[in-house]
Amino acid sequence: MRQLGLADICVHQVCLSEQTDFAGSLEMLARHGIGLTALWQPMLAETGLRRARKLLSDNAVRPVSLCAAQLFAGQAACLSMLEAAAELGAESVVVITGGFDAADKTLDQARDQGEAALACLAEAAADFPVRLALEPLHPMVCGFRSVLSSLAEANTLLDRLDQAVPQHKVGLAVDAYALWWETDIARQIDRAGNRILNYHISDWLADTQDIRLDRGMPGDGVIDLLGWRQMIEQTGFAGPVEIEIFSARNWWQRPAEEMLHAIIAGMNRVY
């Protein structure tokens, strides 16, 4: 397993989204020697593409990805995010299905709709210089964030996409927080192989108070993140480790610098 340096970690803008704005987040990352980030769409929307591009350049911070497009929002919305990512130099757009309306369809129908929407988007996105990174999320957010709930499901979906759209450029965003619970996860990571485009981490607190907004700092929870990184890197993945922490009750109540110091201190020790 490689020894991580600052150049090997990416801190998602969402980590700092409650303490500062788009410009402030980039300035703070640059000041701490972190040159990679994942752009958070709500923060980008507030800033605008032209100003965002200048801020990224001025701070010498490179966007790894843009998060997160939702398939159920429609193809036009997803293509708009791909266009923005391409203009800003991001390598991928992370894609989730989004939630569904149980009054209109069953869960099985929603999953079928998500697969069909991904196939259509994959065809439309084939000529973009940006890849799509499909992200399965924890089953407890199935009702409002993603009807794709396991890496096994995502692998199978991409197997079918290989047949339906042979020239597609869709890979996977693998999030340890969302998938740490999954049975046979080592085999599924191996199966994902070179499809893994993005690797996200935070920690699962044993007594989590909110499934989405109470993520732990790496090392504060129950996930074996060093073991996870070993599994991910055994596939040949050499991209950055992306820290993505939503923490309404804890870290978002502290100074942003304290969060960054903790992230850097945990590098190679707990993740």
C-alpha positions, 0 to 999 in steps of 0.5 A: 500500500502506497504512502500518501502525501498531500498530493494524494488526498482530495478534500471535497468542498462539501466538507467546508460548505457550512463554514465558508463559500466557494472562494473561501474553501479553495483559499483554505485548501491551498493554504494547507497544501491541498491541491485537489478538491471535488466541486459541490454543485450547490456551491458552484451554482452560487459562484458561477462558472466564470468566477469558479474557473478563475478561483481554481486557477488563482489558488492552484486547486484542481477539481477531481470531480463535480458532485452530484448529478441525479439521473431522475432530474433528467438528461438535460440537467445531467448534461449541463453538469458534464458541460460545467465539469468539462469547462472547469477541467474536472475528470468526472461527474459523480452520478446518483439516481436521486430519490423517487416518488412512491406514488408514481412508481414502485421501487423496481420500476424506479430502478428500471427507470434509473438504468434506462436513464443511465444508458441514455445519458451514457450515449449522450455523454460519449464525446465529453472529455469527462467521465460519469462515475456512478455512485451507489449509496447506503440503503437507508437513503433509498427513498430520497437519494438513491435506489442503487444501494450496493456495489454488487448492484452497480457492478451488475448494472455496468455489466449490462451497460457494457452490452447496451452501450459498448463505447460508454465511459461510465465508471464507479465512485466507491464510497466506503461510508456508503458501502462498508456494510456490504456482504462480500465487499472485497470480491465486489471491489475486485470485480469493479476493478478498473471501473473505479474512478473515484474513492470517497471516505469518511467514517461511520459513527457507531451511534450515528445520529443522522444517516447522511449528515453525521459522518465521522472523521476518518478514525472516529468510527468503525470502518477499517479504512486502511483495509479498505484502501488496501482493497481499492489499491489492489485493483490498480487504483492510484487516484486520490483518496477523497475525503467527504464529510457531512457533519452537521452536529460536529465538524460543521460546528468547528472552525474549518481549519480544525477539520483540515488539520484532523484530515491531514493528521489521519493520513496513513494513520487511519486511512 
